[in-house]
């Protein structure tokens, strides 16, 4: 069974940057996105899988992004794997994930503020 087609991905609400000296390994939240495009990241979390399966799916998603030359890193946040990409690659990342069958969860209130 293809786990990607059963995956639901959610964008983390904060912006992130690589922790000094730990690029590609550890991130820290930043209050507002800055002008440092090389260190301005968005995070994606799986809503559909947990544990070892979540790690496997994240590696599959990372491989799909590598195919379109988008650099991504998997970092553990609160015990769960999260996928981090540069903010400038957000659109390409979401398109790629949708094209391989992952669902993207979005906040309904942001789309329909009533």
Backbone bond lengths (Angstrom), bond angles and torsions (degrees), N, CA, C in turn:
res aa  C-N    CA-C-N  psi(-1)  N-CA   C-N-CA  omega(-1)  CA-C   N-CA-C  phi
1 X - - - 1.438 - - 1.529 108.86 -
2 X 1.317 117.03 139.09 1.449 121.88 -179.50 1.521 109.46 -84.49
3 X 1.332 116.86 109.31 1.460 121.57 -177.45 1.513 113.16 -68.04
4 X 1.334 117.60 -27.20 1.460 119.92 -179.71 1.522 110.30 -63.62
5 X 1.330 117.34 -39.96 1.454 119.59 -178.18 1.523 112.16 -70.23
6 X 1.306 118.14 -11.67 1.456 122.36 176.16 1.530 111.09 -104.97
7 X 1.320 117.71 10.56 1.452 122.39 -173.98 1.528 111.91 -94.56
8 X 1.319 114.06 140.45 1.463 121.36 173.39 1.523 106.40 -120.79
9 X 1.338 115.95 124.27 1.456 122.46 -176.45 1.525 108.28 -111.46
10 X 1.324 115.97 138.82 1.464 122.41 179.89 1.517 108.81 -125.66
11 X 1.329 116.70 134.64 1.467 121.58 177.68 1.517 108.45 -78.63
12 X 1.325 116.44 129.40 1.454 120.86 176.75 1.530 108.97 -67.03
13 X 1.327 117.85 143.63 1.470 120.56 -172.09 1.527 114.87 -72.06
14 X 1.304 118.47 -19.52 1.456 120.87 -177.37 1.522 111.95 -95.73
15 X 1.325 114.84 164.04 1.459 121.30 168.39 1.520 106.94 -95.60
16 X 1.315 115.49 153.52 1.467 120.68 -176.09 1.513 110.26 -132.52
17 X 1.322 114.68 166.13 1.467 122.40 171.07 1.515 106.99 -143.37
18 X 1.341 114.28 158.91 1.462 118.55 177.22 1.514 108.41 -67.91
19 X 1.311 116.43 136.17 1.452 121.89 175.66 1.524 107.98 -66.73
20 X 1.298 117.11 135.24 1.459 122.08 -176.38 1.528 111.14 -50.67
21 X 1.318 115.82 123.78 1.457 121.95 179.75 1.519 114.33 85.00
22 X 1.330 117.92 -0.71 1.463 121.12 -176.79 1.531 111.76 -129.65
23 X 1.328 117.91 35.30 1.460 121.37 -179.75 1.526 110.15 -56.96
24 X 1.331 115.90 128.00 1.452 121.51 -179.72 1.514 114.14 85.83
25 X 1.363 116.70 -3.03 1.459 120.26 -175.70 1.528 112.46 -123.14
26 X 1.339 117.18 -45.79 1.463 121.74 -177.29 1.521 109.94 -133.51
27 X 1.332 115.67 144.28 1.458 121.48 178.19 1.521 109.78 -123.40
28 X 1.342 114.73 162.95 1.452 121.26 172.28 1.522 108.18 -137.61
29 X 1.332 116.67 144.02 1.461 119.43 178.86 1.522 110.63 -69.44
30 X 1.314 116.09 148.18 1.466 121.67 174.63 1.526 107.65 -122.66
31 X 1.322 117.70 143.25 1.463 120.10 -175.01 1.519 113.48 -65.78
32 X 1.307 117.72 -42.69 1.463 122.05 179.57 1.512 109.24 -135.32
33 X 1.329 117.24 139.71 1.464 118.59 176.73 1.524 109.86 -58.88
34 X 1.318 115.50 131.87 1.456 120.21 -179.23 1.518 112.24 -98.33
35 X 1.297 114.33 -170.22 1.462 120.84 -179.84 1.517 112.75 -86.47
36 X 1.308 117.19 -5.63 1.463 121.75 -179.07 1.528 109.30 -80.46
37 X 1.334 116.72 85.95 1.459 121.30 -174.99 1.524 113.01 -63.56
38 X 1.330 117.80 -27.34 1.457 120.43 179.75 1.526 111.67 -73.14
39 X 1.316 117.00 -17.46 1.452 120.60 -176.70 1.530 110.94 -128.82
40 X 1.330 116.61 38.48 1.461 122.93 179.26 1.521 107.02 -123.37
41 X 1.322 116.34 105.63 1.457 121.60 -170.04 1.526 112.04 -117.75
42 X 1.329 114.74 154.85 1.456 121.57 167.99 1.524 107.09 -116.25
43 X 1.317 115.44 151.07 1.456 120.54 -179.52 1.514 111.05 -115.79
44 X 1.321 116.08 143.35 1.458 122.78 177.07 1.519 108.91 -123.23
45 X 1.327 115.04 135.95 1.460 121.20 -176.99 1.526 108.75 -124.94
46 X 1.312 115.97 144.75 1.461 120.89 176.04 1.521 110.03 -81.28
47 X 1.311 116.60 132.07 1.460 121.63 173.91 1.521 111.12 -97.51
48 X 1.318 116.27 -15.81 1.462 121.25 -169.66 1.522 115.37 -98.67
49 X 1.313 118.09 -17.01 1.466 120.48 -175.68 1.514 110.08 -133.47
50 X 1.321 115.34 153.66 1.459 121.62 176.93 1.520 109.70 -134.22
51 X 1.315 115.32 166.60 1.458 121.21 173.85 1.516 113.91 64.84
52 X 1.321 114.76 -145.79 1.466 121.48 -176.54 1.527 111.91 -61.26
53 X 1.322 117.28 -36.39 1.462 120.65 179.20 1.529 110.91 -62.49
54 X 1.318 117.18 -37.92 1.463 120.62 177.82 1.530 110.65 -62.09
55 X 1.321 116.92 -41.27 1.472 120.61 178.27 1.527 110.45 -64.10
56 X 1.319 117.12 -42.07 1.464 120.83 179.19 1.531 110.69 -62.37
57 X 1.320 116.53 -44.50 1.470 120.14 179.91 1.524 110.20 -64.29
58 X 1.311 117.42 -41.88 1.470 120.35 179.07 1.525 111.21 -60.97
59 X 1.326 117.09 -38.99 1.472 119.51 177.05 1.530 110.65 -65.83
60 X 1.324 117.88 -37.18 1.465 120.82 176.48 1.531 110.51 -64.47
61 X 1.321 116.95 -41.09 1.463 120.74 178.60 1.526 110.56 -65.28
62 X 1.323 116.70 -41.04 1.463 120.97 177.84 1.523 110.86 -61.74
63 X 1.331 116.99 -41.80 1.466 120.74 178.32 1.526 111.17 -62.84
64 X 1.321 117.15 -39.84 1.469 120.58 178.01 1.523 110.39 -63.87
65 X 1.324 117.24 -38.96 1.466 120.29 178.28 1.521 111.74 -68.67
66 X 1.325 116.91 -35.07 1.466 119.81 176.54 1.522 110.84 -61.83
67 X 1.332 116.60 -34.25 1.465 120.81 179.03 1.525 112.38 -61.23
68 X 1.344 117.33 -28.51 1.466 119.99 178.06 1.534 110.76 -104.70
69 X 1.315 116.30 15.73 1.462 124.87 175.92 1.525 113.64 62.59
70 X 1.327 116.23 39.34 1.462 122.26 172.75 1.519 106.98 -105.43
71 X 1.323 115.94 122.47 1.458 120.88 179.39 1.522 109.18 -77.50
72 X 1.320 115.43 131.35 1.461 121.91 179.88 1.517 108.98 -139.81
73 X 1.317 115.23 153.35 1.463 120.85 176.97 1.520 108.71 -136.53
74 X 1.319 115.45 144.14 1.458 121.30 176.46 1.527 107.40 -100.92
75 X 1.327 114.83 124.43 1.456 121.34 -178.90 1.525 107.89 -128.26
76 X 1.315 116.44 138.43 1.458 120.59 178.65 1.523 110.13 -79.71
77 X 1.332 115.92 124.25 1.460 122.76 176.46 1.522 107.01 -124.94
78 X 1.304 117.64 121.85 1.466 123.01 -179.39 1.528 111.84 51.10
79 X 1.319 116.32 40.41 1.456 121.66 176.93 1.514 115.74 80.37
80 X 1.338 117.25 2.36 1.462 121.03 -179.01 1.521 110.63 -119.72
81 X 1.325 117.30 146.19 1.464 118.98 177.17 1.528 110.43 -74.46
82 X 1.322 115.62 134.77 1.464 121.69 176.02 1.524 107.87 -127.81
83 X 1.305 114.99 143.00 1.459 121.90 -178.36 1.523 108.20 -98.73
84 X 1.317 117.20 127.70 1.458 121.79 -179.26 1.526 110.28 -117.62
85 X 1.331 114.70 132.92 1.462 122.33 176.89 1.526 107.80 -134.44
86 X 1.319 115.84 160.44 1.459 119.94 175.97 1.524 109.50 -64.99
87 X 1.312 115.91 142.82 1.461 121.65 -178.96 1.536 111.28 -54.30
88 X 1.310 117.85 -36.58 1.468 120.84 -179.22 1.530 112.06 -67.06
89 X 1.327 117.70 -17.01 1.466 121.94 179.18 1.530 112.90 -99.23
90 X 1.329 117.36 8.09 1.463 120.53 -175.36 1.534 112.17 -59.89
91 X 1.314 117.62 -48.07 1.474 120.16 -178.31 1.519 111.76 -63.07
92 X 1.319 116.96 -46.12 1.462 120.49 178.99 1.523 110.59 -62.58
93 X 1.333 116.61 -38.78 1.459 121.02 179.35 1.516 111.10 -63.09
94 X 1.331 117.05 -49.86 1.463 120.43 -178.66 1.520 111.56 -63.66
95 X 1.329 117.40 -39.58 1.474 120.33 176.79 1.523 111.13 -62.54
96 X 1.317 116.56 -44.54 1.460 120.87 179.84 1.525 110.68 -61.39
97 X 1.325 116.65 -46.68 1.461 119.98 -178.66 1.526 111.60 -63.61
98 X 1.323 116.48 -39.69 1.472 119.94 176.77 1.521 110.85 -64.62
99 X 1.325 116.58 -40.21 1.467 120.74 -178.73 1.517 113.04 -66.03
100 X 1.333 117.46 -27.71 1.465 118.77 179.16 1.519 111.85 -92.84
101 X 1.336 116.89 2.01 1.454 120.36 172.22 1.507 117.25 107.84
102 X 1.325 118.90 0.75 1.464 120.43 177.90 1.520 109.28 -78.74
103 X 1.311 116.42 143.90 1.460 121.77 175.41 1.524 108.30 -91.58
104 X 1.339 116.38 142.34 1.453 121.62 179.21 1.522 108.13 -108.91
105 X 1.324 116.77 116.77 1.459 121.40 178.59 1.524 108.66 -82.34
106 X 1.318 116.15 131.72 1.455 120.96 178.82 1.516 109.04 -128.09
107 X 1.304 115.24 153.15 1.457 120.91 179.80 1.526 109.69 -70.51
108 X 1.316 116.54 125.31 1.462 121.23 -179.69 1.521 110.70 -68.16
109 X 1.317 118.49 -36.55 1.464 120.91 -178.38 1.519 111.89 -64.53
110 X 1.323 117.11 -28.85 1.465 119.59 178.73 1.526 110.06 -71.00
111 X 1.320 117.45 -30.75 1.457 120.84 -178.65 1.516 112.49 -87.93
112 X 1.319 117.37 -33.65 1.461 122.39 -176.16 1.525 110.03 -132.52
113 X 1.329 117.45 77.30 1.480 119.93 -175.44 1.529 112.04 -78.03
114 X 1.312 117.08 81.84 1.467 119.79 177.46 1.501 111.03 -130.87
